Amino acid sequence: MSTDTASTDTSTDTRSPAPHVADSHDLIRVYGARVNNLKDVSVEIPKRRLTVFTGVSGSGKSSLVFGTIAAESQRMINETYSAFVQGFMPTLGRPEVDVLEGLTTAIIVDQQRMGADPRSTVGTATDANAMLRIVFSRLGQPHIGSPQAFSFNVATVRASGAITVERGDRKTEKATFTRVGGMCTRCEGRGAVTDIDLTQLYDDSKSLAEGAFTIPGWKSDNFWTVRVYAESGFVDPNKPIREYTRKELRDFLHKEPVKVKVDGVNLTYEGLIPKIQKSFLSKDREAMQPHIRAFVDRAVTFTTCPECDGTRLSEAARSSRIGGINIADACAMQISDLAGWVRGLDEPSVAPLLATLARTLDSFVEIGLGYLSLDRPAGTLSGGEAQRVKMIRHLGSSLTDVTYVFDEPTVGLHPHDIQRMNDLLLRLRDKGNTVLVVEHKPETIAIADHVVDLGPGAGTAGGAVCFEGTVEGLRAAGTITGRHFDDRAALKETVRKPTGALEIRGATAHNLRDVDVDIPLGVLVVVTGVAGSGKSSLVHGSIPAGEGVVSIDQGAIRGSRRSNPATYTGLLDPIRKAFAKANGVKPALFSANSEGACPGCNGAGVVYTDLAMMAGVTTTCEECEGRRFQASVLDHHLGGRDISEVLAMSVTEAGEFFGAGEARTPAAHAILTRLADVGLGYLSLGQPLTTLSGGERQRLKLATHMSEKGGVYVLDEPTAGLHLADVEQLLGLLDRLVDSGKSVIVVEHHQAVMAHADWIIDLGPGAGHDGGRIVFEGTPADLVAARSTLTGEHLAAYVGT
């Protein structure tokens, strides 16, 4: 019997084999996420698919994608390194979530701007410069040295002396050392030199004793600044500066640091110019207080280095050429042209390197950045450009089964370029990767395999999953995103008449080609064009100064976790004064950064415990229970509320509280009204600035600037980070600004804003040296009717004509 069974079992089994257990892990599971405003969120995200996260600004998209999924993936990867290596890495705390399963390695491609270090360029940030330096060190004639000889970050070093070798018989021998670098000695690789206007530092008709210094904060009795000069013995404190001898003036302005004794205290004396350079010019201009920034702007001028002509490179580095082109010329070329030049180099000895370099440069062109040059300072890139530069590293990657996380990859992209970006996202997915995208643009949401819609509102009104499923399911769902998904703004029937014009003549900033244009005043003007066509160069680089222009760009807000909307907008000052007046005490008591701070946590509300190479632990302060103030301060009330309760209010709540009754404070109410006008009514006054999204930060800036007296407002892509439903509110705000007598100039790609404009200025026709010209001026209706430009074609398709 057993033999029969054996013989009949030899037939082929046609049933499909059971799935391998490894193939069952095809979901990223998130259970009980509570980061920031998330309310116990649980979602299942399919792997190797394109998932788009939607929802109004502040609904919790970034908290779920970046603060939970990507943060935990990165933390777990960091934990695979030894404790020694972890000590050098940023410490990441575990996100507040019950279960996270099925995570893969996360690569985050965010919109953080690249550091504004003067030595950082597009070339250094993408390794294209490193490859180009090797090419020149191999093929350049005359040969001047290794790749370091072409680097503007490496200085030439020479040294000689005796070295002792402790080996067997101890022997001392003479040695010389030389390293050839490519740094320009005059500007130290920065491309620009600073020139200090001495008349802004002191009044030379006065002596130091008479208070000659005009530098902010340098008072005549200041021990560390003025007195160290007056009592150093190098200069006569009672003699006017203009009467100093040549030696006294040299010691006063340029002397090397030297120890001196003032009133029995050892201090360091150094010349005034190096002192100013160290104390003012080494700091980031944007982080300075307004009066210090105004002083620096008055006293310091930045001019192109006369020795290297702004190329940052030494004469030797510029002398080595390949076919008549030196490395400075190559870096100054538009990348699309440079890619062609590299492909024209036929040298078998460096063929693999040339192929890799050409691929990297082609990636720039493919991603829509072919108009940049490698010597473009990294700090001048917009958020969208910086994000696309970071993407270049991943386009040619051989990695698969990786989670790519994108933060609004279409920011700063013309509708013409969004299709190209969509193709790149789909390519990454088709290689077997999981692609997670936080996005508002319907063109990108439409290509998703899976959609997660968060909301229903923002801040405390958000943090829940309203919908999960396909794009068609989203359209049919009753969520805010679903209802507004197919919204299309209509062209204006009537446009406003201008009250004047802002004349720009012969504009040549960056790629502009001698542009003459009259920007109408008293109306809503929208400046459009593909990315790199010259919009920002025209609006930010060419509008004449002194025209009462208030410029609100996309730069990050500087501030620690102690900063919040109340401190940033100046709202806290009238609130503190109102509390002080009502209770007969000092205003400083109502500041968590001053006298009223809880001694247990120094006003931070939390106690941070550093655990060296392990993730630090943040615990709520037991003394103040997170309220940040001393108990005695919370005994003082205004309108029945203490200061911590007021800071916990939302903008809308606080507007009602300070608008009437016992707590009525007109100065505070005016600021709160402006915050509500820009759509930030849901923010709490004490929410740390570090937790705000990009869109929230820009609107916070807009609210702050709305009180300024300028007559011309320049906005740079105010729809960045805005949900489809909020764009309508933004258009209403722009209308109110114009109707109140302001002139509003908007650099924008969003078709709804274009359709709402009174006047459109379109630049192009392409990017880089293919742009820089005005290709259309007129009303949106004329642009749609003509369809003569890329913008016209896309706007016509959008409004459905």
TAUR-V320835 format. One record per backbone hydrogen bond with DSSP energy under -1.0 kcal/mol. CO is the residue of the C=O (numbers start at 1). NH is the residue of the N-H. Records with the same first field share a line. If there is no record, write none. Layout:
BEGIN
CO=NH + NH
END
This chain:
BEGIN
1=5
2=6
3=7
4=8
5=9
20=23
21=24
24=26
26=47
28=45
29=101
30=43
31=98 + 99
33=41
35=38
41=33
43=30
45=28
49=435
50=449 + 450
51=437
52=452
53=439
54=454
56=59
58=459
59=463
60=64
61=65
62=66 + 67
64=69
65=70
66=71
68=72
69=73
70=74
71=75
72=76
73=77
74=78
75=79
77=80
78=81
82=86
83=87
85=88
86=89
95=97
96=34
99=31
101=29
105=403
107=405
109=407
117=120
120=378
121=125
123=129
127=131
128=132
129=133
130=134
131=135
132=136
133=137
134=138
135=139
136=140
141=321
146=149
147=150
148=151 + 182
151=154 + 182
154=183
157=179
159=177
161=175
163=173
165=167 + 171
171=165
173=163
175=161
177=159
179=157
182=314
184=188
187=190
191=305
193=303
195=301
197=200
198=201 + 202
201=214
203=206
204=242
206=241
208=211
212=203
215=218
217=219
219=222
222=227
226=230
227=231
236=239
237=209
240=243
241=244
245=249
246=250
247=251
248=252
249=253
250=254
252=272
253=273
255=271
258=269
260=267
262=265
265=262
267=260
269=258
271=275
272=276
273=277
274=278
275=279
276=280 + 281
280=283
284=287
285=288
289=293
290=294
291=295
292=296
293=297
294=298
295=299
296=300
299=197
301=195
303=193
305=309
308=311
312=184
314=318
321=141
322=325
325=322
326=330
327=331
328=332
331=375
334=337 + 338
335=339
336=340
337=341
338=342
339=343
340=344
342=345
347=350
348=351
350=354
351=355
352=356
353=357
354=358
355=359
356=360
357=361
358=362
359=363
360=364
361=365
362=366
363=367
364=369
365=368
369=372
370=336
372=335
373=376
374=123
376=122
377=380
378=381
382=386
383=387
384=388
385=389
386=390
387=391
388=392
391=394 + 395
394=397
402=434
403=107
404=436
405=109
406=438
408=411
410=413
414=417 + 418
417=421
418=422
419=423
420=424
421=425
422=426
423=427
424=428
425=429
426=430
429=432
434=404
435=51
436=406
437=53
438=408
441=445
442=446
444=447
445=448
450=52
451=469
452=54
453=466 + 467
455=464
458=461
459=462
461=457
463=39
464=455
467=453
469=451
470=474
471=475
472=476
473=477
479=483
480=484
484=487
500=521
502=519
504=517
507=515
509=512
515=507
517=504
519=502
521=499
523=744
524=758 + 759
525=746
526=761
527=748
528=763
530=533
532=768
533=772
534=538
535=539
536=540 + 541
548=712
550=714
552=716
560=563
563=689
564=568
565=569
566=572
571=575
572=576
573=577
574=578
575=579
576=580
577=581
578=582
579=583
580=584 + 585
586=589
587=590
588=591 + 596
591=594
594=597
596=630
598=602
601=604
605=621
607=619
609=617
611=614
617=609
619=607
621=625
624=627
628=598
630=634
633=636
638=641
641=638
642=646
643=647
646=649
647=686
649=685
650=654
651=655
652=656
653=657
654=658
658=665
661=664
665=669
666=670
667=671
668=672
669=673
670=674
671=675
672=676
673=677
674=678
675=680
676=679
680=683
681=652
683=651
684=687
685=566
688=691
689=692
693=697
694=698
695=699
696=700
697=701
698=702
699=703
700=704
701=705
702=706
705=708
711=743
712=550
713=745
714=552
715=747
717=720
719=722
723=726 + 727
726=730
727=731
728=732
729=733
730=734
731=735
732=736
733=737
734=738
735=739
736=740
737=742
738=741
743=713
744=525
745=715
746=527
747=717
750=754
751=755
752=756
754=757
755=492
759=526
760=778
761=528
762=775 + 776
764=773
767=770
768=771
770=766
772=513
773=764
776=762
778=760
779=783
780=784
781=785
782=786
783=787
789=793
790=794
791=795
792=796
793=797
794=798
795=799
796=801
END
